[in-house]
């Protein structure tokens, strides 16, 4: 129950729902503080939150719960016709005929079970140049009420049905049943990285109207960029919706007269998708509109916590206050009332760097750095209270800044947090502008603004030069640490974080990625005996009749007996350790095994074929060295929809779809006899995020904890293998182990 509650809490925290209610709660508190506690100050923000939540659930085009595509660019000459709930053998062929006659392309959001039941029709859709999208597996009308795991299965199985027809790297476009969303669906979509598509024009072809009425409705309302919803199938088996097929020729004729042409949804939205050549202005705008609720809430909470601690230390110093010295620079810079505007502009300036971020992890890192910077300054105030010399300025003569500045001056002087945050924000913003490819003038403007803010601390007599210098140094150190610590994708675009894009990483081969990860891991690890793994009962039976055994890429976790087995491993530290433990090990690659044909009676290659560029070549090598009748033990990760950042980090090249895997193995002469769920998958993406952060930023410490703590615990709590005949195929299974057999020669 505790784990389930934690998972639910994490999903809520990862959703827009909790952020929405936190913002509304903050509004209620602020309104109550200003106008007094009343029913209005509480119920109005609550009512706003409920209205926005209802809009997100009930209106398909709403993006409150999850970003949703509703239309393409309005300045073109294209629309996207989309067909839901098919394919239907009684309706879809007529739809395809009409599209072909007019040279139009469309997107079919198919129900997974219907698509799997009509393979020939599915192939024709693709062959005619149309696009397949995911409309879930069953199209349940109560899918919004499903819990996360069941939502994941529905969406995952629907995606697999599409990928069985059209192989691809990422998840296909997804349209929820009836277009409705829920907080749980949004969390699942975020986990899978889905592109959710709704529509901007509903044809109402499900309401029993005739073809002329449907065509007239569409043509009267359609405009460039629209995504039009139609139905070529029905979610209830045995029911049909032929109206769209009758109306479609009329609609296509009308679109041609209007100068519009029909393309797929992906083609339509690709016309406005940012490319590698996206201007820096577009990237700035994309950052400004990303995560507005998260940014607003974080700004409110950080500012509230800062001022609470700041004024508490200001009015209640724990030690005698030290007055800071006046230097020649302070005497040279005169009091300048106009600098007050620049001084207060800091509160806008500090919001710019986080305001331009789109990556949530990077945004989190920036906010954490701001908090740590504040705490560092306050720690100095706590142990060494300081103050600037009192000026004879009547601040009340300078509204509206005077009262605030008068309350602030002259305490908490060194370091100047005003200067610290100005320099910190300047360095963070310059880093972003360089990443965006901005020209020199905005970067120069950024430097001038920050310098002006630091100068204003002296020109408004809020600080002396020593305070400003110490604050600038503190801010520079914090910004440098943030640049080193942040999880920002400075050199790897987010689009590369998917299977199939691993090969696009420049100048670093998968073999090198694997070495970089595994060499440090095995260098500080100890050999784990095969008997400690849950594979041992199976291996012991297989090894009894196998005179010659081979294990490829065992690392320091061999599954076959150490003595009497030949090992091939790419990592030199692992080979050295294996040899020190009496093993016959050599450095080599699965793609070129240094052994004769039909040499081994038992071949083991766990967690390896997903790491190589040419997995067909690797499987061919395993089959080559296996003798007729030999057992081949493999393990592979399943389902591209379950790709995570960890796959990319450890050098995975792909995840496999079960049907395609079975065909691939058979092509290399390997028949699947048995399979089982395998591996230890984290039940929370939060745990994966934490582990990934430590692997990226604290790798040596993470490797130590893995080898000394988590690996022994995993061995202790691992479940026995439950082998079943054939190839297991479940949407929620992330990794499997396979017992294959090379057929005996006839």
DRENZA-700818 format. One record per residue (C-alpha): residue number from 1; residue in three letters; x, y, z negated. Coordinates in steps of 0.25 Angstrom, whole numbers. Example, Ala and Ser with C-alpha at 12.3 -4.5 7.8 and 13.67 -1.06 7.14 Angstrom:
BEGIN
(1,"ALA",(49,-18,-31)) (2,"SER",(55,-4,-29)) 
This chain:
BEGIN
(1,"UNK",(0,0,0)) (2,"UNK",(11,10,-3)) (3,"UNK",(18,7,10)) (4,"UNK",(5,9,17)) (5,"UNK",(2,22,10)) (6,"UNK",(16,27,13)) (7,"UNK",(14,24,28)) (8,"UNK",(1,31,28)) (9,"UNK",(7,43,21)) (10,"UNK",(18,44,31)) (11,"UNK",(9,43,43)) (12,"UNK",(1,55,37)) (13,"UNK",(14,63,34)) (14,"UNK",(18,60,49)) (15,"UNK",(5,65,54)) (16,"UNK",(-1,79,57)) (17,"UNK",(-13,76,48)) (18,"UNK",(-5,77,35)) (19,"UNK",(3,90,40)) (20,"UNK",(-11,96,44)) (21,"UNK",(-16,94,30)) (22,"UNK",(-4,99,23)) (23,"UNK",(-4,112,31)) (24,"UNK",(-19,113,28)) (25,"UNK",(-16,111,13)) (26,"UNK",(-5,121,14)) (27,"UNK",(-15,131,20)) (28,"UNK",(-25,128,9)) (29,"UNK",(-14,130,-2)) (30,"UNK",(-10,143,5)) (31,"UNK",(-24,148,7)) (32,"UNK",(-27,145,-8)) (33,"UNK",(-15,152,-13)) (34,"UNK",(-18,165,-5)) (35,"UNK",(-34,165,-6)) (36,"UNK",(-36,157,-18)) (37,"UNK",(-41,143,-19)) (38,"UNK",(-55,141,-13)) (39,"UNK",(-63,131,-5)) (40,"UNK",(-59,139,8)) (41,"UNK",(-44,139,6)) (42,"UNK",(-45,123,4)) (43,"UNK",(-56,119,13)) (44,"UNK",(-52,127,26)) (45,"UNK",(-38,121,27)) (46,"UNK",(-44,107,24)) (47,"UNK",(-55,109,34)) (48,"UNK",(-45,114,45)) (49,"UNK",(-36,101,42)) (50,"UNK",(-49,92,43)) (51,"UNK",(-53,99,56)) (52,"UNK",(-39,97,62)) (53,"UNK",(-39,83,58)) (54,"UNK",(-52,80,64)) (55,"UNK",(-48,87,77)) (56,"UNK",(-36,78,78)) (57,"UNK",(-44,66,76)) (58,"UNK",(-57,69,84)) (59,"UNK",(-51,77,96)) (60,"UNK",(-42,69,105)) (61,"UNK",(-35,82,110)) (62,"UNK",(-31,86,96)) (63,"UNK",(-17,86,93)) (64,"UNK",(-18,88,78)) (65,"UNK",(-15,73,74)) (66,"UNK",(-5,70,86)) (67,"UNK",(0,78,98)) (68,"UNK",(-10,74,109)) (69,"UNK",(-8,76,124)) (70,"UNK",(-21,82,130)) (71,"UNK",(-17,88,143)) (72,"UNK",(-6,92,152)) (73,"UNK",(-1,105,157)) (74,"UNK",(-12,114,162)) (75,"UNK",(-3,121,173)) (76,"UNK",(-2,109,182)) (77,"UNK",(-11,102,192)) (78,"UNK",(-13,88,185)) (79,"UNK",(-22,81,175)) (80,"UNK",(-22,67,169)) (81,"UNK",(-33,58,170)) (82,"UNK",(-33,48,159)) (83,"UNK",(-41,35,157)) (84,"UNK",(-44,28,144)) (85,"UNK",(-49,15,139)) (86,"UNK",(-45,7,151)) (87,"UNK",(-41,-1,159)) (88,"UNK",(-54,-6,163)) (89,"UNK",(-54,-16,175)) (90,"UNK",(-68,-11,179)) (91,"UNK",(-64,4,179)) (92,"UNK",(-49,6,179)) (93,"UNK",(-47,1,194)) (94,"UNK",(-57,11,199)) (95,"UNK",(-50,22,191)) (96,"UNK",(-37,18,197)) (97,"UNK",(-43,18,211)) (98,"UNK",(-48,32,210)) (99,"UNK",(-34,37,204)) (100,"UNK",(-27,30,216)) (101,"UNK",(-36,36,226)) (102,"UNK",(-33,50,221)) (103,"UNK",(-18,48,218)) (104,"UNK",(-21,51,204)) (105,"UNK",(-14,46,191)) (106,"UNK",(-20,44,177)) (107,"UNK",(-17,39,163)) (108,"UNK",(-24,27,158)) (109,"UNK",(-25,26,143)) (110,"UNK",(-28,11,141)) (111,"UNK",(-33,2,130)) (112,"UNK",(-22,-8,127)) (113,"UNK",(-30,-20,127)) (114,"UNK",(-37,-16,140)) (115,"UNK",(-24,-13,147)) (116,"UNK",(-18,-27,143)) (117,"UNK",(-30,-34,148)) (118,"UNK",(-29,-27,162)) (119,"UNK",(-14,-29,166)) (120,"UNK",(-17,-27,181)) (121,"UNK",(-25,-15,179)) (122,"UNK",(-15,-9,170)) (123,"UNK",(-4,-12,181)) (124,"UNK",(-12,-5,191)) (125,"UNK",(-14,8,183)) (126,"UNK",(1,9,182)) (127,"UNK",(4,5,196)) (128,"UNK",(-6,16,201)) (129,"UNK",(3,26,193)) (130,"UNK",(-6,28,181)) (131,"UNK",(-2,29,167)) (132,"UNK",(-6,20,155)) (133,"UNK",(-8,26,142)) (134,"UNK",(-11,19,128)) (135,"UNK",(-26,20,123)) (136,"UNK",(-23,10,111)) (137,"UNK",(-25,-5,112)) (138,"UNK",(-40,-6,108)) (139,"UNK",(-45,8,109)) (140,"UNK",(-52,7,96)) (141,"UNK",(-62,18,93)) (142,"UNK",(-58,18,78)) (143,"UNK",(-43,18,81)) (144,"UNK",(-42,31,74)) (145,"UNK",(-45,24,61)) (146,"UNK",(-34,14,62)) (147,"UNK",(-22,14,53)) (148,"UNK",(-8,16,58)) (149,"UNK",(-4,2,61)) (150,"UNK",(-16,-1,69)) (151,"UNK",(-15,12,77)) (152,"UNK",(-1,8,80)) (153,"UNK",(-5,-6,85)) (154,"UNK",(-16,0,94)) (155,"UNK",(-7,11,100)) (156,"UNK",(5,1,101)) (157,"UNK",(-3,-10,108)) (158,"UNK",(-9,0,117)) (159,"UNK",(5,5,121)) (160,"UNK",(10,-9,123)) (161,"UNK",(-1,-12,133)) (162,"UNK",(3,0,141)) (163,"UNK",(18,-3,140)) (164,"UNK",(15,-17,145)) (165,"UNK",(10,-11,158)) (166,"UNK",(19,1,158)) (167,"UNK",(32,-1,151)) (168,"UNK",(38,11,145)) (169,"UNK",(46,17,134)) (170,"UNK",(37,26,125)) (171,"UNK",(22,24,121)) (172,"UNK",(12,27,132)) (173,"UNK",(3,39,131)) (174,"UNK",(-8,36,120)) (175,"UNK",(-22,40,119)) (176,"UNK",(-30,36,107)) (177,"UNK",(-43,29,108)) (178,"UNK",(-53,40,111)) (179,"UNK",(-42,50,109)) (180,"UNK",(-44,51,94)) (181,"UNK",(-32,52,85)) (182,"UNK",(-30,50,70)) (183,"UNK",(-19,53,60)) (184,"UNK",(-15,38,60)) (185,"UNK",(-15,38,75)) (186,"UNK",(-6,51,76)) (187,"UNK",(4,44,66)) (188,"UNK",(5,32,75)) (189,"UNK",(6,40,88)) (190,"UNK",(17,48,81)) (191,"UNK",(24,36,77)) (192,"UNK",(23,30,91)) (193,"UNK",(26,43,98)) (194,"UNK",(14,43,106)) (195,"UNK",(9,53,116)) (196,"UNK",(-6,54,113)) (197,"UNK",(-15,59,125)) (198,"UNK",(-29,64,124)) (199,"UNK",(-36,72,135)) (200,"UNK",(-41,86,139)) (201,"UNK",(-53,82,147)) (202,"UNK",(-63,70,144)) (203,"UNK",(-70,65,156)) (204,"UNK",(-82,60,147)) (205,"UNK",(-82,48,156)) (206,"UNK",(-86,39,144)) (207,"UNK",(-100,46,143)) (208,"UNK",(-108,39,154)) (209,"UNK",(-107,51,164)) (210,"UNK",(-107,49,178)) (211,"UNK",(-94,50,187)) (212,"UNK",(-98,64,192)) (213,"UNK",(-101,70,178)) (214,"UNK",(-87,64,173)) (215,"UNK",(-80,70,185)) (216,"UNK",(-87,83,184)) (217,"UNK",(-83,85,170)) (218,"UNK",(-68,82,172)) (219,"UNK",(-67,91,184)) (220,"UNK",(-74,102,178)) (221,"UNK",(-65,102,166)) (222,"UNK",(-51,97,171)) (223,"UNK",(-39,106,172)) (224,"UNK",(-24,104,174)) (225,"UNK",(-18,96,163)) (226,"UNK",(-30,89,158)) (227,"UNK",(-30,74,153)) (228,"UNK",(-43,69,157)) (229,"UNK",(-49,57,149)) (230,"UNK",(-57,46,157)) (231,"UNK",(-60,32,154)) (232,"UNK",(-57,20,163)) (233,"UNK",(-60,9,152)) (234,"UNK",(-68,7,139)) (235,"UNK",(-63,3,125)) (236,"UNK",(-74,-7,124)) (237,"UNK",(-71,-20,132)) (238,"UNK",(-82,-23,142)) (239,"UNK",(-86,-8,143)) (240,"UNK",(-82,1,155)) (241,"UNK",(-81,16,159)) (242,"UNK",(-82,17,174)) (243,"UNK",(-86,32,174)) (244,"UNK",(-72,37,175)) (245,"UNK",(-69,28,187)) (246,"UNK",(-81,34,195)) (247,"UNK",(-78,48,191)) (248,"UNK",(-63,48,193)) (249,"UNK",(-63,49,209)) (250,"UNK",(-72,62,207)) (251,"UNK",(-62,67,196)) (252,"UNK",(-50,65,205)) (253,"UNK",(-56,72,217)) (254,"UNK",(-59,84,208)) (255,"UNK",(-45,84,202)) (256,"UNK",(-40,85,216)) (257,"UNK",(-49,96,220)) (258,"UNK",(-44,104,207)) (259,"UNK",(-30,102,211)) (260,"UNK",(-27,92,199)) (261,"UNK",(-21,79,200)) (262,"UNK",(-21,67,190)) (263,"UNK",(-8,62,184)) (264,"UNK",(-5,53,172)) (265,"UNK",(-5,59,158)) (266,"UNK",(10,57,156)) (267,"UNK",(12,65,169)) (268,"UNK",(3,76,165)) (269,"UNK",(9,78,151)) (270,"UNK",(23,76,157)) (271,"UNK",(21,89,165)) (272,"UNK",(22,97,152)) (273,"UNK",(31,88,144)) (274,"UNK",(44,94,140)) (275,"UNK",(56,89,148)) (276,"UNK",(71,90,145)) (277,"UNK",(71,103,152)) (278,"UNK",(60,109,143)) (279,"UNK",(63,124,140)) (280,"UNK",(68,128,126)) (281,"UNK",(56,136,125)) (282,"UNK",(47,124,127)) (283,"UNK",(54,116,116)) (284,"UNK",(53,128,107)) (285,"UNK",(38,128,109)) (286,"UNK",(37,113,107)) (287,"UNK",(44,115,94)) (288,"UNK",(34,126,90)) (289,"UNK",(22,118,92)) (290,"UNK",(27,105,86)) (291,"UNK",(23,101,72)) (292,"UNK",(16,114,68)) (293,"UNK",(10,108,55)) (294,"UNK",(22,101,51)) (295,"UNK",(30,114,53)) (296,"UNK",(20,123,46)) (297,"UNK",(19,114,34)) (298,"UNK",(34,113,32)) (299,"UNK",(36,128,33)) (300,"UNK",(26,130,23)) (301,"UNK",(31,120,13)) (302,"UNK",(45,124,15)) (303,"UNK",(43,138,13)) (304,"UNK",(34,136,1)) (305,"UNK",(44,127,-6)) (306,"UNK",(56,137,-2)) (307,"UNK",(49,149,-8)) (308,"UNK",(44,142,-21)) (309,"UNK",(59,138,-24)) (310,"UNK",(65,151,-19)) (311,"UNK",(57,160,-28)) (312,"UNK",(57,150,-40)) (313,"UNK",(72,151,-40)) (314,"UNK",(72,166,-37)) (315,"UNK",(64,169,-49)) (316,"UNK",(69,159,-58)) (317,"UNK",(84,158,-57)) (318,"UNK",(91,147,-65)) (319,"UNK",(104,155,-67)) (320,"UNK",(109,169,-67)) (321,"UNK",(107,176,-54)) (322,"UNK",(120,180,-46)) (323,"UNK",(120,193,-38)) (324,"UNK",(126,191,-24)) (325,"UNK",(137,201,-20)) (326,"UNK",(135,212,-9)) (327,"UNK",(145,211,2)) (328,"UNK",(149,222,12)) (329,"UNK",(140,215,22)) (330,"UNK",(128,218,13)) (331,"UNK",(132,232,11)) (332,"UNK",(134,234,26)) (333,"UNK",(120,228,30)) (334,"UNK",(110,238,26)) (335,"UNK",(95,236,22)) (336,"UNK",(87,235,34)) (337,"UNK",(71,234,32)) (338,"UNK",(69,229,46)) (339,"UNK",(77,216,43)) (340,"UNK",(65,212,34)) (341,"UNK",(58,207,46)) (342,"UNK",(70,198,50)) (343,"UNK",(72,193,36)) (344,"UNK",(57,188,35)) (345,"UNK",(58,182,49)) (346,"UNK",(66,171,43)) (347,"UNK",(53,164,39)) (348,"UNK",(49,163,54)) (349,"UNK",(64,160,58)) (350,"UNK",(65,148,49)) (351,"UNK",(52,142,55)) (352,"UNK",(58,142,69)) (353,"UNK",(68,130,69)) (354,"UNK",(57,120,63)) (355,"UNK",(47,126,71)) (356,"UNK",(54,122,84)) (357,"UNK",(56,107,80)) (358,"UNK",(48,96,86)) (359,"UNK",(54,84,80)) (360,"UNK",(48,81,66)) (361,"UNK",(60,75,60)) (362,"UNK",(69,87,64)) (363,"UNK",(58,96,58)) (364,"UNK",(58,88,45)) (365,"UNK",(73,90,45)) (366,"UNK",(73,105,47)) (367,"UNK",(63,107,36)) (368,"UNK",(71,98,26)) (369,"UNK",(83,106,30)) (370,"UNK",(75,119,27)) (371,"UNK",(71,113,13)) (372,"UNK",(85,109,10)) (373,"UNK",(91,123,14)) (374,"UNK",(81,129,4)) (375,"UNK",(85,120,-7)) (376,"UNK",(99,122,-5)) (377,"UNK",(97,137,-6)) (378,"UNK",(89,136,-18)) (379,"UNK",(99,127,-25)) (380,"UNK",(109,138,-24)) (381,"UNK",(98,148,-30)) (382,"UNK",(96,138,-41)) (383,"UNK",(110,136,-45)) (384,"UNK",(115,150,-42)) (385,"UNK",(104,161,-42)) (386,"UNK",(109,173,-34)) (387,"UNK",(103,187,-30)) (388,"UNK",(106,198,-20)) (389,"UNK",(109,212,-25)) (390,"UNK",(96,219,-27)) (391,"UNK",(93,230,-17)) (392,"UNK",(85,243,-19)) (393,"UNK",(75,240,-8)) (394,"UNK",(61,242,-11)) (395,"UNK",(55,230,-4)) (396,"UNK",(41,234,-6)) (397,"UNK",(44,245,5)) (398,"UNK",(45,234,15)) (399,"UNK",(32,227,17)) (400,"UNK",(29,216,20)) (401,"UNK",(43,210,17)) (402,"UNK",(46,218,4)) (403,"UNK",(38,210,-6)) (404,"UNK",(43,196,-1)) (405,"UNK",(58,201,-1)) (406,"UNK",(57,208,-14)) (407,"UNK",(52,195,-20)) (408,"UNK",(64,188,-14)) (409,"UNK",(75,197,-17)) (410,"UNK",(86,196,-23)) (411,"UNK",(87,182,-28)) (412,"UNK",(91,169,-22)) (413,"UNK",(102,176,-14)) (414,"UNK",(112,166,-11)) (415,"UNK",(111,158,-1)) (416,"UNK",(101,167,7)) (417,"UNK",(91,157,11)) (418,"UNK",(86,167,21)) (419,"UNK",(99,166,28)) (420,"UNK",(100,151,26)) (421,"UNK",(87,149,33)) (422,"UNK",(90,159,44)) (423,"UNK",(103,152,47)) (424,"UNK",(97,138,46)) (425,"UNK",(86,141,55)) (426,"UNK",(95,148,65)) (427,"UNK",(104,135,66)) (428,"UNK",(92,126,67)) (429,"UNK",(85,134,78)) (430,"UNK",(98,136,86)) (431,"UNK",(99,121,86)) (432,"UNK",(85,119,91)) (433,"UNK",(87,130,102)) (434,"UNK",(99,123,107)) (435,"UNK",(92,110,107)) (436,"UNK",(81,116,115)) (437,"UNK",(90,122,125)) (438,"UNK",(87,136,122)) (439,"UNK",(95,148,128)) (440,"UNK",(105,156,120)) (441,"UNK",(95,168,117)) (442,"UNK",(86,161,108)) (443,"UNK",(97,155,100)) (444,"UNK",(104,169,99)) (445,"UNK",(90,174,95)) (446,"UNK",(90,163,84)) (447,"UNK",(104,167,79)) (448,"UNK",(100,182,79)) (449,"UNK",(87,179,71)) (450,"UNK",(94,171,61)) (451,"UNK",(106,181,59)) (452,"UNK",(96,192,58)) (453,"UNK",(89,185,46)) (454,"UNK",(102,183,39)) (455,"UNK",(105,197,41)) (456,"UNK",(91,202,36)) (457,"UNK",(94,195,23)) (458,"UNK",(105,206,21)) (459,"UNK",(98,217,28)) (460,"UNK",(86,215,19)) (461,"UNK",(94,214,6)) (462,"UNK",(89,200,3)) (463,"UNK",(103,194,3)) (464,"UNK",(118,198,3)) (465,"UNK",(128,193,13)) (466,"UNK",(133,182,4)) (467,"UNK",(119,176,2)) (468,"UNK",(116,176,17)) (469,"UNK",(129,170,20)) (470,"UNK",(127,159,10)) (471,"UNK",(113,157,16)) (472,"UNK",(118,156,30)) (473,"UNK",(128,146,27)) (474,"UNK",(117,137,20)) (475,"UNK",(108,138,32)) (476,"UNK",(119,134,41)) (477,"UNK",(123,122,33)) (478,"UNK",(108,118,32)) (479,"UNK",(106,120,47)) (480,"UNK",(119,112,50)) (481,"UNK",(114,100,41)) (482,"UNK",(101,100,48)) (483,"UNK",(107,99,62)) (484,"UNK",(115,87,57)) (485,"UNK",(104,81,49)) (486,"UNK",(91,84,58)) (487,"UNK",(85,72,65)) (488,"UNK",(83,82,77)) (489,"UNK",(84,76,91)) (490,"UNK",(95,85,96)) (491,"UNK",(100,76,106)) (492,"UNK",(90,66,108)) (493,"UNK",(76,70,114)) (494,"UNK",(64,64,107)) (495,"UNK",(60,58,120)) (496,"UNK",(72,49,119)) (497,"UNK",(66,42,106)) (498,"UNK",(59,31,113)) (499,"UNK",(63,18,119)) (500,"UNK",(68,19,133)) (501,"UNK",(74,32,130)) (502,"UNK",(86,27,122)) (503,"UNK",(93,25,135)) (504,"UNK",(91,40,138)) (505,"UNK",(100,44,126)) (506,"UNK",(112,50,133)) (507,"UNK",(126,44,133)) (508,"UNK",(123,34,122)) (509,"UNK",(121,20,126)) (510,"UNK",(112,10,118)) (511,"UNK",(124,2,115)) (512,"UNK",(130,14,108)) (513,"UNK",(118,18,101)) (514,"UNK",(117,4,95)) (515,"UNK",(132,4,91)) (516,"UNK",(131,17,84)) (517,"UNK",(119,12,76)) (518,"UNK",(124,-2,73)) (519,"UNK",(139,0,71)) (520,"UNK",(137,8,59)) (521,"UNK",(126,-1,54)) (522,"UNK",(135,-14,55)) (523,"UNK",(148,-7,50)) (524,"UNK",(142,-5,36)) (525,"UNK",(133,-18,36)) (526,"UNK",(135,-32,31)) (527,"UNK",(132,-44,38)) (528,"UNK",(118,-50,35)) (529,"UNK",(117,-65,35)) (530,"UNK",(107,-71,45)) (531,"UNK",(100,-78,34)) (532,"UNK",(95,-65,28)) (533,"UNK",(86,-62,40)) (534,"UNK",(72,-67,42)) (535,"UNK",(76,-72,56)) (536,"UNK",(85,-83,49)) (537,"UNK",(74,-94,48)) (538,"UNK",(72,-93,63)) (539,"UNK",(87,-91,66)) (540,"UNK",(90,-103,58)) (541,"UNK",(81,-112,66)) (542,"UNK",(86,-107,79)) (543,"UNK",(100,-108,75)) (544,"UNK",(99,-123,71)) (545,"UNK",(98,-128,86)) (546,"UNK",(107,-117,91)) (547,"UNK",(122,-120,93)) (548,"UNK",(126,-107,99)) (549,"UNK",(120,-94,94)) (550,"UNK",(122,-80,98)) (551,"UNK",(117,-67,91)) (552,"UNK",(118,-54,98)) (553,"UNK",(119,-40,91)) (554,"UNK",(117,-46,77)) (555,"UNK",(124,-34,70)) (556,"UNK",(126,-38,55)) (557,"UNK",(112,-45,55)) (558,"UNK",(114,-58,62)) (559,"UNK",(102,-67,63)) (560,"UNK",(110,-80,68)) (561,"UNK",(120,-87,59)) (562,"UNK",(133,-80,58)) (563,"UNK",(141,-92,60)) (564,"UNK",(140,-99,73)) (565,"UNK",(133,-87,80)) (566,"UNK",(140,-78,91)) (567,"UNK",(136,-64,89)) (568,"UNK",(137,-52,99)) (569,"UNK",(136,-38,93)) (570,"UNK",(139,-24,99)) (571,"UNK",(143,-18,85)) (572,"UNK",(158,-20,82)) (573,"UNK",(155,-19,67)) (574,"UNK",(145,-29,67)) (575,"UNK",(154,-39,75)) (576,"UNK",(165,-37,65)) (577,"UNK",(156,-40,53)) (578,"UNK",(150,-52,60)) (579,"UNK",(164,-58,63)) (580,"UNK",(168,-55,48)) (581,"UNK",(157,-64,44)) (582,"UNK",(161,-75,53)) (583,"UNK",(153,-73,65)) (584,"UNK",(157,-75,80)) (585,"UNK",(153,-60,84)) (586,"UNK",(158,-52,96)) (587,"UNK",(155,-38,101)) (588,"UNK",(146,-38,113)) (589,"UNK",(132,-34,119)) (590,"UNK",(119,-41,122)) (591,"UNK",(120,-37,136)) (592,"UNK",(133,-44,139)) (593,"UNK",(134,-57,130)) (594,"UNK",(148,-63,131)) (595,"UNK",(142,-78,132)) (596,"UNK",(139,-88,143)) (597,"UNK",(125,-91,148)) (598,"UNK",(116,-101,140)) (599,"UNK",(126,-101,128)) (600,"UNK",(118,-99,115)) (601,"UNK",(107,-107,109)) (602,"UNK",(102,-96,100)) (603,"UNK",(103,-81,104)) (604,"UNK",(99,-70,94)) (605,"UNK",(98,-55,98)) (606,"UNK",(90,-47,88)) (607,"UNK",(88,-32,89)) (608,"UNK",(96,-30,101)) (609,"UNK",(89,-31,115)) (610,"UNK",(82,-18,111)) (611,"UNK",(95,-11,110)) (612,"UNK",(101,-13,124)) (613,"UNK",(99,-6,137)) (614,"UNK",(97,-18,145)) (615,"UNK",(88,-28,137)) (616,"UNK",(85,-36,149)) (617,"UNK",(101,-38,150)) (618,"UNK",(101,-42,135)) (619,"UNK",(90,-52,136)) (620,"UNK",(96,-58,148)) (621,"UNK",(110,-60,141)) (622,"UNK",(103,-66,129)) (623,"UNK",(96,-76,138)) (624,"UNK",(108,-78,146)) (625,"UNK",(117,-83,134)) (626,"UNK",(105,-91,128)) (627,"UNK",(105,-106,132)) (628,"UNK",(92,-112,137)) (629,"UNK",(83,-115,125)) (630,"UNK",(90,-105,117)) (631,"UNK",(83,-96,107)) (632,"UNK",(85,-81,108)) (633,"UNK",(81,-73,96)) (634,"UNK",(78,-58,99)) (635,"UNK",(71,-46,92)) (636,"UNK",(66,-34,98)) (637,"UNK",(58,-21,94)) (638,"UNK",(44,-20,100)) (639,"UNK",(35,-9,106)) (640,"UNK",(40,4,111)) (641,"UNK",(29,11,104)) (642,"UNK",(36,8,91)) (643,"UNK",(49,15,95)) (644,"UNK",(56,23,84)) (645,"UNK",(68,32,83)) (646,"UNK",(75,20,76)) (647,"UNK",(74,12,89)) (648,"UNK",(82,23,96)) (649,"UNK",(92,25,85)) (650,"UNK",(96,11,84)) (651,"UNK",(97,10,99)) (652,"UNK",(85,2,103)) (653,"UNK",(82,3,118)) (654,"UNK",(68,-2,118)) (655,"UNK",(56,-9,111)) (656,"UNK",(49,-20,118)) (657,"UNK",(35,-23,121)) (658,"UNK",(31,-37,118)) (659,"UNK",(26,-41,132)) (660,"UNK",(37,-35,140)) (661,"UNK",(47,-41,130)) (662,"UNK",(41,-55,133)) (663,"UNK",(43,-53,148)) (664,"UNK",(57,-48,146)) (665,"UNK",(61,-60,138)) (666,"UNK",(55,-70,148)) (667,"UNK",(62,-63,159)) (668,"UNK",(75,-67,153)) (669,"UNK",(71,-81,150)) (670,"UNK",(67,-80,135)) (671,"UNK",(54,-85,130)) (672,"UNK",(49,-79,117)) (673,"UNK",(46,-91,107)) (674,"UNK",(43,-83,94)) (675,"UNK",(43,-69,89)) (676,"UNK",(41,-62,76)) (677,"UNK",(40,-48,70)) (678,"UNK",(54,-44,67)) (679,"UNK",(62,-32,60)) (680,"UNK",(59,-23,49)) (681,"UNK",(51,-11,54)) (682,"UNK",(48,1,45)) (683,"UNK",(33,2,42)) (684,"UNK",(35,18,41)) (685,"UNK",(40,27,51)) (686,"UNK",(45,36,40)) (687,"UNK",(55,25,35)) (688,"UNK",(60,24,50)) (689,"UNK",(61,39,50)) (690,"UNK",(69,40,37)) (691,"UNK",(78,28,42)) (692,"UNK",(81,35,55)) (693,"UNK",(85,48,48)) (694,"UNK",(95,41,40)) (695,"UNK",(100,33,51)) (696,"UNK",(102,46,59)) (697,"UNK",(107,55,48)) (698,"UNK",(113,46,38)) (699,"UNK",(117,33,46)) (700,"UNK",(128,28,37)) (701,"UNK",(119,29,24)) (702,"UNK",(107,23,32)) (703,"UNK",(116,11,37)) (704,"UNK",(120,9,23)) (705,"UNK",(106,8,17)) (706,"UNK",(102,-1,29)) (707,"UNK",(113,-11,27)) (708,"UNK",(113,-11,12)) (709,"UNK",(98,-8,8)) (710,"UNK",(88,-9,19)) (711,"UNK",(93,-21,26)) (712,"UNK",(94,-30,13)) (713,"UNK",(80,-26,10)) (714,"UNK",(75,-29,24)) (715,"UNK",(81,-42,23)) (716,"UNK",(75,-45,10)) (717,"UNK",(61,-41,14)) (718,"UNK",(61,-46,28)) (719,"UNK",(49,-54,32)) (720,"UNK",(50,-68,38)) (721,"UNK",(49,-69,53)) (722,"UNK",(36,-74,58)) (723,"UNK",(39,-80,71)) (724,"UNK",(27,-82,81)) (725,"UNK",(26,-88,94)) (726,"UNK",(28,-79,106)) (727,"UNK",(30,-64,106)) (728,"UNK",(24,-57,95)) (729,"UNK",(16,-44,100)) (730,"UNK",(11,-34,90)) (731,"UNK",(10,-19,91)) (732,"UNK",(15,-17,77)) (733,"UNK",(27,-26,78)) (734,"UNK",(40,-18,80)) (735,"UNK",(50,-29,82)) (736,"UNK",(50,-44,84)) (737,"UNK",(60,-56,85)) (738,"UNK",(59,-66,96)) (739,"UNK",(63,-80,97)) (740,"UNK",(65,-83,112)) (741,"UNK",(69,-95,120)) (742,"UNK",(77,-97,132)) (743,"UNK",(70,-108,140)) (744,"UNK",(78,-121,143)) (745,"UNK",(82,-123,157)) (746,"UNK",(73,-132,165)) 
